[in-house]
Every structure is written in structure tokens, then in C-alpha cells.
Amino acid sequence: MAIENIRAVYFPYCIEKQSDGSWVLLNRNYKPVGFNTAEWVTYSEFPVSIKLKGLGPATLRKLSCHDEEPGDRVYLYNDGSVPTRDAKAMAAYLKKLEILLKLESA
């Protein structure tokens, strides 16, 4: 069964570091952004990863919705801060997207 919510399919929920140092932007169902499927997806089989300049610890902390040191998967929001919940949650999410959009590929 595919996800039908636009936010859940077409906007990043988290980013995940790959073994080659690149990152994949994942939707709410842990599929690459835009993949509207419930089927298993092996990220390396698709051209969905990107190497990014400036995505170090400080930037990862700004992207993370958690109050802990981010690891290889960084969540932009969680169930308590879903962007469509209220204006404050949306503003926080859009700020994270702004940070992501300003990064350049390596």
C-alpha cells in the first residue's frame, strides 16, 4: 500500500548517511523522497544519494529534531513536531529545509 500524504512522500523526514559518505533524503516511509511505494527499496540500486559539502556535526545538529548528537540518520521532525501540526512546527521544518537547500554537492 502506497502512502497518500504529500508531505509523507515528497518531503524529507530524515537523511541517512551511506557507506560511501553520501546521503539519501528519505520520506516518512523510509523511501527516497518521491518514492510512493511500500515495497522494499535498496537505495544503492537507484541514483538517489548525494555527497554534500558542509554537512558536518554542527549542521547536522541544526537539522536534527532531537536533543542529542546526530548519527548516520538525522530526523528533521518527529511525531511531536510534524510540520503540518501548527505554525511553529512548520516554521522549524522550513528552517531545516532552508539549511539543506543551501548545501552544495561535493
N, C-alpha and C positions, 0 to 999 in steps of 0.2 A: 504494500500500500504506500503510495507516494504522499509526501507532505503537501498540503494545500495552502499553507500560510505563506504569503510573500516574504515576510521577514525571516521565517524559518528556513526558506530555501535559498533566497537570493542575497542575503546579507550575512556577514561573518558573525559567528557565535564565538569562535575561538580560532587561534592559529596554532599550528603544530609543526615543530622542527623535525626535519627529515635527517636521515643519517649522513647525507651529503652536505648538510648545513643550510639547505634551502628550507622554505616554509610553505605550508599549504593553508589557505584560508578555508575553514570548514563551516558549514551551516549547522543548524540546530540538530540535525540528524547525523552529524559527523561525516558528511559527504562534502566533497569540494563544492564551494559556493556555486549555485546554479544547477547542481545535480538533483533532480527531483525524483528520487528513487529510494526504495527501502532495501534494494539489493546491496550485497557486499561490494565495496569498491576498494581496489588496491591502488593507492594513489600513484605509485610509480608506473602504472600502466597508462597513465594519462598525462598530458602536458599541463599539470595544474600547480606545480611548485615554482617558487621564485626565490632567488637569493637577493637579500636586501641589505643595502648599506645602512649603517646607523641603528641597527636593531640589536643594541647591546642591553645590558642589565637595566640601565636607567630608563630606556624607552620601553622595555618590556614591563617594568613596574608601572609606568604610566598607562599602559594598555590593559593591565590586569584589573579585574574587578575584585580580586582577593587581597587581603592584607598580609600577604606572605611573599617570599621570594619566588618569582615565576620560574617554572622549569621548562621542559620541552613542549608543553601545551599551555597556552595562555588564554584564559577566558575573558572576553570583552564584557560579558554580562552573565548573570546567573538568574535563577528563578526569582530571586528577590529584587532584581534590578532589570527586568525585561523592559526594553526601550519603549514599548507601547503602553506601559503601565501608567506613566504620568509624565508631565513635562520635565521634571528633574531627571528622571531616568533616561528620557530621550536626549536631553542636553548632554548628559555624561557619555552616552553611547556615541553621539555625533562628534564629541571631542576626541574620542578614541579613533573614530573613522578619519578625522582630520589628521591625526598623527600618522596613521597608516598611509593615507593618501600622499603625504609629503615625503615618504621614504622613496628612495630611488633603487632601481635594481643594480646589483653588483656585477 
